[in-house]
Amino acid sequence: MSTPSTMQWLRTAAHRISLGSGRRATYLTTWTLHRARRIWQRATTWLGEGEGIGWLLRLAVLLAGAALLRKIIAALAVALYARVRDGGAPWLLWAAAAWWVVSAYRAGADGWKPRRPAVPQAKAEKPDTPAPEPVQQEEARTPEATEGTVPEPEQPPAEPLRISPVELVATVRDIGTPHAQLKPIAEHLRESTDAVRATAASMRWPVKDVRMQGRSASAGLRWDECPSPPLPDPSPGVVGAGHPADDNDDDAEYGFTTVPDEDNPARTHVIWNKPTTDTQTPPQSP
């Protein structure tokens, strides 16, 4: 391999300086624009956090800071230009030119990358805990394999519903047109919409976008999809309307059936069954 001549080296150096000057200028321009944009975003975010008089005070602080910074930069630039023009600091131009030539020569190398990128990349957050190991596929359980297994812990009982299903059905019936939205239901019951959603979910009453009179479409409950609410356990001390009360223990002979009303799901009919056999003891003859 022959040694390059002086002219070849000078051409290569000039090419590297020309190429590196463009790269260096692009890098400085990108870095300056990124810093200016970052400062602008921080300033607007800080200004947006204020309200009312606080917002006006923050705006005044930003304007005053910008005006002061502008005066400082203008004064430094004018003083530096006047000093260079009068020949007071001849070494400044030579030092700046030498630094630029060396920096451009280094930037013109193949595969050059700046030490610090013009636009810093977001650092990936390291997880505090190690990633869990992949779970192996569970083998088919056999009677032999299930022997000696530890039973899973029981889940804690669910929180009681703040709105009963009967109250929810009655509220939709009263305020619905015919459907009812979650917000009016919650306001009528003086509860939150989460409580309404929880009760509807327990009844398997789907929440969909519905319309009410005078309101735009929003999440709510459709009256035509209302399910029958669960019936409470009948109390042994309650006597149905139209039936005499008694204190004997022959109620086991009488059965009753509850039938939901077809027109009103919140209403339930009780049908009493007559005994199939007469268990009363006939009077004894004297």
C-alpha positions, 0 to 999 in steps of 0.5 A: 500500500503506497503512502498518500502524497501531501496533496492527497492528504490535503484533499482528504482533510478538506473533504472531511472538514467540509463534511464535518462542518455540515454535520456539526452545524446540523447537530448544533441547530438540532440541539438548539431547537430541542432545548428551546422547545423543551424550555417552551414546554416547561414554561407553558406547563408551569403557566397552565398550572395556575388559575385566576390571579395566580395565572396572571402572576406566573405570566408576568414572571415569565414575561419579565424573565424573558425581557431580562434574558433578552437584554443580557444576551443583547448586551453580551453580543454587542460588547463581544462584537465591539471588542473583536471589531476594535482588535481588543481580542485577536486570539478569540477569532483564531481560537474559535476557528481552530476549534471549529476546524478540529471539531469538523475534521473529527465529525467528518470521519466515517461512522461519526456519532456525537457523544451526546445525541441532540435529542436525548432518548427516553431512558427505559425504566428498569423494573424493581422486581425481576420478571416472573419465570414462565409457568409451565403448562399444567399437566392433566390431573389424575386421581393419583396426582390430586392426592395430597394437594393443598386446597386453594384459599377461599376468596374474601366475601364480596362487599354488600350491595349499596342498592338493592335490586328491587330499588334499582328496578323501581327507580328505573320504572319511576324516572325512566322514559322508558329507559334511564341513564346511570347519572339520574338513577344515582341522583335519585337514589343519592348514590354513586354511579359505581354503586348502580353499576354494581347492582346492575351487574349482580342482576345481569342487567347490561349497561348500554347507551340509552336516551332519556327525554331531554338528555343526550345518549349516555350509559344507562339501563334499558327497561325492556331488558330489565331482569326479575329481581331476586326474591327475598326469603319469605318470613314465617311471621308474615301472613299474606293479605286475605288469609287469617292468621293462626298460631298452630303448626299446620302451615306445612300442609299449605304450599304457596307459589310466587309468580312475577308480574308480567307488566311490573317486574318489581311486583310478585304474586303469591298463590296459595295451594290448598291441602290435598288431604284433610288431616283434621281429626273428625270429632269423636262421638260421645 
